[in-house]
Amino acid sequence: MPLTLIIANKAYSSWSFRPWILMRHFGIAFEDITLPLGQADTTEIFLRYSPTGKCPVLHADDLVIWDSLAIIEYIAEKFPDLAVWPRDEKARAEARSFAAEMHSGFLRTRGQLPMNMRRKPAAKELTPEVVAEVARLEEAFARMRGRFGQDGPFLAGAFSAVDAMFAPIVNRFHIYEVPVSAPTRDYMEAMMALPAWRDWEQGAAQESWFIEKYEAV
């Protein structure tokens, strides 16, 4: 069954990053098609692939799955031999809860600190709302790693879907030099050392276009 993941570039598209890094990390074969953001005909082009006109979207034969979390759940069901979600029931339940919180939350952080894989790290003043969200993120990271991370550097030990959901947050913390604890920094370093992360980062560096509003932040 051929899989095609349509993404909205590698430099800025946090939602595209999530299923891409997951599938690449687990060695799942897929083709990726990149659709540049910010073009005059972007929406028209996206609608050829996705019913929402947004990316990412996964094509599996005649099946179309859109939204990062839905794609991740599909991959978990399609490849049950892979530990896409943690095998441990309690770790899996908490990982899904935290992933869902990311899916719908942390809006101030996402708004003030957009993902940018090409930005050179430099500090940015944070609003009190973002500081509060960062504290919540660090609290959740520490909780998951403390309860389930004994066998590895990731949130539930081994890399899983919950880490994929927070990959863009790791990029944000890094490029805006957000003050974080040593354990959070260790987690970030483990994430950024992944071969799949490096592959995505290299792809972002090779893109020949940019969106001015993101590059100026």
C-alpha positions, 0 to 999 in steps of 0.5 A: 500500500503506497503512502503519500504524505503531502506537507506544507513545507519544512521550514514553518509547517509545524503540523506537517512536521509531526507525522513526517518525523514519526513516519521517518523515525519508524522507517515507514516507507512513504513519498512526500510532496511539498506544497509551498505556503504563502503563494497566490494559488496555495489554497487552490493547490491544497484543495487538490489534495485535501478536503480542508485545503490544509496540510498535512494530508496522507493519501493511502491508495484511495483513502485520504486522512487529514489532520496530524493527529488523525494521521498518527492514529491511522499509522498506529493502527496500520502498523501495530507491530511498531510502538507508535504509541507506548506499549504500557497502558498507563503511559499510552493513556497519558501520552494521548492526553498530553498529545490532545492537549498539544493539539488544542492548546498552547495557543499563545506560545504557538502564536508568539513563537512560530516554528522556523527550522532556519532561524538562528537561535536568539532570545525573544521576550515572552509575554506572561501568558507564554511564560505560563504555557512554558511552565505547563509544558515543562511540568508535563514533560517532567511528569511523563519522563518521571513516570514513564521515561526510565528506559530512554530520553523521551517522554515515555522512554522510547520515541513515540507519537507524543514526542512527534506531537511536541517536536515543533515545541522543541524547535520553538524552545531552541530557536527563541532560547526559551529559559528551560530546566536542565531536564527539559534541555536534555529532552530537547537535545535528544529530540534534535539528535534524531536522524529524522529530525536532522533529515527534516532540518536539512530539507528546510535549509534547502528550500529556496523560498521563504515567508517574510512574516515568519523570517522577521519574527 
